[in-house]
């Protein structure tokens, strides 16, 4: 932490609870939080505050414990540089390896002026093992949408999601949901502090992509998140998909402890191990929320939505048209043969393989990697279109305002460009339209107009629970699969579609899958 002393300390008694922003870009912005004063940065059209601690560093005895409140500081804290990303290993999707546990920081982006603005809290993706909130440039959302955007870090991988009862002696059991609790701690920070940044603590939208969407689904079902947000957007992870069970997570946790020599006295042994050792041993685990047996997520999200006992807020939920092409391109960097495709189908679908091959024949695909990706995008994975439609129907039946989308720009910048492979609208391809420059090159004129429409839809939903955009088609409330809004560039590119028909959802249901 860098403290800025000298005469600025004399200003502290003069700072009101609302922000004091300098008039010129490049000058400082001082805001008082409940733990102390932070100095951000005033840029051309927005203000940025980075690396604000929302919890005490989860190190030493606090490793694998619920987050504790951050400690107050004296003087003015420099909030112009991000805090460390949470400990993680580099992945094919980007990021750098780090072993730092002191990582519970958030970033706030605001327009230059405004009071009681809608607040959007972003939970990043990365399979809950990688990523950081700081890489998401939220200026376009904040400025064009007139909202306050908060991007958060949360504990990842083994440090965020390891379930083992020995770790929680004397505490209310969390069942390995530390990353989820970190997100809820960030939301509590928002409730206490966001008014000082111009935001409305009574109008908070929680949104996230991929693993971040899985965590949004869990927060919707979590009693400990009640009242912390007022709308939710889940991008590219279906809320109807089952998450880990307590029994399975604890069995995996016990096996993991044994694999690193901590079968006996597991808590003390695990807390004494270096982060590097833990990360390297955890690579094949499944770091997602744990349902059942604790107070954080007592039941599977689907069961909560079916019963109506969940955090009942307006929901926007959707995926991309070609989700699984990203992962298939990494699994198969070279084209596959007809024999390899048919072997994949027979291994994956067993007695139903002939019916699947008849519905998805090899002859229909010039690149059979696209056939594999289409199968997995349509049904059976957490990213699948049929699963997203299922979740939309659950929310609509529960009576909460529900809006479905499918991002369909097959010319979008790819997260990973594989030579000779058509990535299409793959997993994550919508992100540069909300966070410009995240990856890939600049958007062309038609794509830029789509980006403008998406930012308007997302931020208007954050404002009043109804997505709308000037000079763009009306987004219908979801009542049937034909109410899903397709998002693509060009004239007629934004329009209602029926993704359930396109993804053969009735066919998959007929197989009893």
Buried (B, 14 or more C-beta within 10 A) or exposed (E): EEEBEEEBBEEBEEBEEEBBBBEEEEEBBBBBBEBBBBBBBBBEEBBBBBBBBBBBBBBEEBBBBBBEBBEEBEBBBBBBEBBBBBBBBEBEBBBEEBBBBBBBBBBBBBBBEBEBBBBBBBBBBBBBBBBBBBBBBBBBBBBBBBBBBBBBBBBBBBBBBBBBBBBBEEEEBBBBBBBBBBBBBBBBBBBBBBBBBBBBBEBBBBBBBBBBBBBBBBBBBBBBBEEBBBBBBBBBBBBBBEBBBBEEBBEBBBEBBEEBEBEEEBBEBBBEBEBEBBBEBBEEBEBBBBBBBBEBBBBBBBBBBBEEBBBBBBBBBBBBBBBBBBBBBEEBEEEBEEEBBBEBBBEBBEEBBEBBBEBBEBEEBEBBBBBBBBBBBBBBBBBBBBBBBBBBBBBBEBEBBBBBBBBBBBBBBBBBEBEEBBBBBBBBBBBBBBBBBBBBEEBEEBBBBBBBBBBBBBBBBBBEBBBBBEEBBEBBBBEBBBBBBBBBBEEEBBEBBBBBEBBBBEBBEEEEE
